[in-house]
Amino acid sequence: MTITESTNPTVDNGVNVEALLGAREALTAAPQAARFKFAATNEWVSGTHSRTTVNEFFGLGEAQSHRQPYSVDTDHPEIFAASDNGPTPPEMVLIGLAGCLTAGVASVAQNRGIQLHSVKATVEGNMDVGGILGIDPEIRNGYSGIAVRFEIDADASREEVQAVVAQSQKRSAVFDVVTNPTTVVVEVA
Amino acid sequence: MNNARTTDVLVIGGGQAGLAMSRCLTDRSIDHVVLERAEVANSWTTERWDSLRLLTPNWMSRLPGFSYQGDVPDGFMTARDIATHLDTYRRSFDAPVRTGVTVTRITTSDGQHLVETTEGPWSVRAVVIATGACSNPHVPSIGADMPDYIAQVTPIDYRNAGHIGDGSILVVGASASGLQIADELSRSGREVTLAVGDHVRLPRTYRGMDIHWWMDTIGQLDERHDEVPDITRARRLPSLQLVGSPERRTLDLNTVAANGVDLVGRLVGRSGHSAQFSGSFANMCASADLKQQRLLRRLDEYATMHGLNAELGPAERLEPTSVGRQALDLDLRSVGTIVWATGFRPVYPWLDDSLLDARGRLIHDGGVLTVPGMYVLGLPFLRRRKSSFIDGVGPDAQELSTHLSGHLDRAFART
């Protein structure tokens, strides 16, 4: 029932838990500062190939930016008659989910005093492309299901590792985005 | 105010918390009056469903200077039994209860609290709020988005399956209330979908002993508010998935699913005629199963450490919650009723906003409010894990009456 959290100074997963806990305390007192806005700009290159860049975002009450702009090219593989200049957008969703859950695993493990040695996640999304090709209106466009398998080597029991993975899902933004509906508004400028 | 009645302490609420405090004040010969909006133990007799029994066994109804005297210590009281138990308690020390009085406003100036009520004002030196944790059901904002043709009820309105109109039923929330109501409706032949979010799974008995005996014995219920690592989180913990029944049966997601209840994830939205559920069901179940395993392992360790293994049944491994391909939506046109078993949030419209946080919760440190001479009693994990249990409010009342007595002495010394 109670999760006993201990911060073991010898455990180092490269996560600054003190800073995160400090931020949590500060943002509890100042909820306005917790309102972030993330943004990306996308530009069409050719065919199904486009390039998305992230740099600026808003948070802690002011404009922020990454250390440098990051760009990702997305495209589709050759079997879709495309030139395959990068991952497909649905694969980007899997990338986002894996990155988010693994970041959570490292943070939660650090907070619980669990030393990680290796963390490997395999993410699989099942998709019937009959949906996006308009073959069958009963088939949804997106994934019909996503499965994540973690292989974790850590100084902890199997149950402790399972609990870390469970907690990581409870605090994951992308897990939430994928599992819960979100209102999306698209307009033409 | 010249026409105000006076006493030293006003206790607001005549349930287990108010009566426990009244007993402690009586023992200290502190003048006080208990104001009750209806009759003693009102919510137990008018705001609970017919089949409800206490989640804790009868022997676990200890109050300051009072305990269960019946013949079935391991049984579970019905709501009516609880009301009788509390009324017997009230009579045992002749608690000064004034019934049918509702508080409308409390203001404080110069250390005096002016309590306005439907029978006129009181001017007192201390106030104890004992209005309970479970009188105001919380309905999430999504309730307002639901179609008009669906009836919406809360555990306070629910009585029995016969009072629920035609159509299938969506029960939202899988803590004790939601699980019990879904189970009862399903057993009565109704089609029931249960939306499951965060929950705390526990078996009714473990190795032959009631789970509350275990938690009491290992001292878990006595864990204090100033000792747990994250009290805010501990106070938010959903109620345990339990039912009190003569046969001491276990009620969990597996048992209700076996009785035909359709399990889905947390209710997260509505799109047209569809209710939408979260895809996080598997993780909710995995988390609850892991926490249950951790607790049971702790019980096993305790039994070994204290040489109890010979007297107890063998250590048990419980079946994991069965997770299949949960539906992500439900056609609302087939739904006649939604039952919101989504917890309770006490409201205090008669208190000054400065006593409440941004979400309307009382700001308190172990029951001591920010204004000297004001206290609250009976909220979840107020001072210890069992604070909201009948069996747990007593120690809190003892400690807060000590604090309160000190306050009266200090206030007296200043005058």
HADDOCK unambig.tbl for C-alpha pairs under 7 A between the chains (distance, minus, plus):
assign (segid A and resid 1 and name CA) (segid B and resid 291 and name CA) 5.53 0.50 0.50
assign (segid A and resid 1 and name CA) (segid B and resid 295 and name CA) 6.40 0.50 0.50
assign (segid A and resid 163 and name CA) (segid B and resid 287 and name CA) 6.73 0.50 0.50
assign (segid A and resid 163 and name CA) (segid B and resid 290 and name CA) 6.63 0.50 0.50
assign (segid A and resid 166 and name CA) (segid B and resid 283 and name CA) 6.10 0.50 0.50
assign (segid A and resid 166 and name CA) (segid B and resid 286 and name CA) 6.98 0.50 0.50
assign (segid A and resid 166 and name CA) (segid B and resid 287 and name CA) 5.82 0.50 0.50
assign (segid A and resid 179 and name CA) (segid B and resid 278 and name CA) 5.37 0.50 0.50
assign (segid A and resid 179 and name CA) (segid B and resid 279 and name CA) 4.41 0.50 0.50
assign (segid A and resid 179 and name CA) (segid B and resid 280 and name CA) 6.10 0.50 0.50
assign (segid A and resid 180 and name CA) (segid B and resid 268 and name CA) 6.61 0.50 0.50
assign (segid A and resid 180 and name CA) (segid B and resid 278 and name CA) 4.97 0.50 0.50
assign (segid A and resid 180 and name CA) (segid B and resid 279 and name CA) 6.58 0.50 0.50
assign (segid A and resid 181 and name CA) (segid B and resid 269 and name CA) 6.88 0.50 0.50
